[in-house]
């Protein structure tokens, strides 16, 4: 791949080697079942895509570092590619690369591709955070002290 040197060009689906399963039911007869992504990997893939969607240069990462849009993009591609390769998910990787992670599609859905953060998304995050604080911490206190509030917010 010209864009990322870590992508193995031989890691792609081979149509001739894929053996579809044939299921038989009384109501529908025989039907071919093709597993695009194994059920045990689906939630992990969704978690990764969600993580990649939410990353932004103005929001620190888990290690409290700020990364540029290009660094976020490369790390996201590397992470999803590595997961697919480690789990032998050629079809999933091909789909994700062509429809989501290639440089022409990335700007349409990734927050990191834009310089500013959407106000609507930010408002939703802030409201969710305050709801969490009110229902998980502050419900126990009628009029909490300022130092308790600061401790809860900084935790």
N, C-alpha and C positions, 0 to 999 in steps of 0.2 A: 504494500500500500504506500502510495507516495506521501500521504498525509501523516501516517503513524508507522514508525518502523517496527513496533512490537506486534503488529497484526500479521499473522501468518496467512499468506494468500492461499495455502492449501487447506485451510480450515473453512470449508464450505460444504453444503449438502451435496451428496452424490445421489442423484435420483435413482440410479440403477441399483444401489445397495439398500435403499429403504424398502422394507417389506411391510406393507400395510396389513393391519389385522382385519379379519373378516368376522363380523358379528352376525349372528342369525337370530331373528326374533319372529314369533308367529304372526304378529300384526304387520310388520314391515318387510319381512323376508330378509335377504342378505343385504348387508351394507358394509362398505369399506370404512374402517376407522383409522385415521392417521393421527398420531400423537405428535403435535408440534412442539410441545414442551411438557416434560413429565410433571405430574400433579405436585410432587414434593418440591419442585423447583419454582413453581408459579409464584408463590407468595414472596420468595426471595427476590425474584426478578421484579415484581411490583414494588417491593421495598426499595430496591436500587434505583428504579426509574423515578420513584417519588422523591428519593433523596437527591437525585441529580436535578430534578425539576426545581426543587426548593433552594439549591445553592445559589449564592450571589456574591460578587466581590465586596459588597458593603456589609455582608453578614459573616461573622467569623465562623470558621469551621470548628469541628469538635476539639481540635488541638489549639483553639483560640488564635489561630493564624488567619490572616486575610490573604486570599489568593486572587489572582487576576482572572478575567473571563477565559483567557486561553488556557491557563493552568487548570481551571475547573473543567473545561471541556476535555482536555487531554486526560485528566484523572478519571473523569466519568467514563470515557470511552475505554480506557485501560481497565477499569473496574468491571464494567459489564462484559467486556471481551474476555477477561480472565475468568470470570464466573462461568460464562458459557463454555469456554474451552475446558476448564476443569471438570465440568459436568457433561461434556460431550454433547452440547446443544447446538449443533451446526445450523439447524433450521431456525432456531430462535435467534442466534447471532445474526444470521443473514437478514431476517426480518427486521430486527432492531437496528441494524446498520443502515439498511436501505430506507426504512420508513421513519426512523427517529434520530439516529446518532450521526449520520453523514453530515458534512458541513453545510449542505444546502437545506437540511430539515431542522437541524439543531436550533437555529434562531426562532423558529416558529413556536417552540414549546418551552425552551429552557429559560428560566428567569435570568440566568447569568449572561445571556446574550444581549441583554438590554442594560444600559447604563444606570437607569433609575429603577427603583422598586415600585411596583404597582401600589397605589394608595389603597385600593380596594383589598388587595391581598394583605397588606400591612395592617389595615384596620381589623380584618378577620383574625389575624394572628394576635393582635393586642387584646381584642375582646375575648378571645379564647383563653389567653393567659390570665386576664383578670377574673374570668369565670372560674378557672382552676384555683386561683389564689383564694377567692371568696368561698368556694365550696369545699376545698381541701384543707385550708388553714384557718381562715378568719371566722368561720361559722362558730368556733368555740369561744370567741371573745366578743363581748358587747362593744366596748370601746378600747381597742388595743393601743398600747403605748407606741410612740413613734419608733423607739429602738426595736421593738418586736416587729413592726411593719418593715423596717429596713432590713432586719435579719431575714425575714421571709422573702423579701424581694431579691436580696443578694444571694440567697441560698442556691 
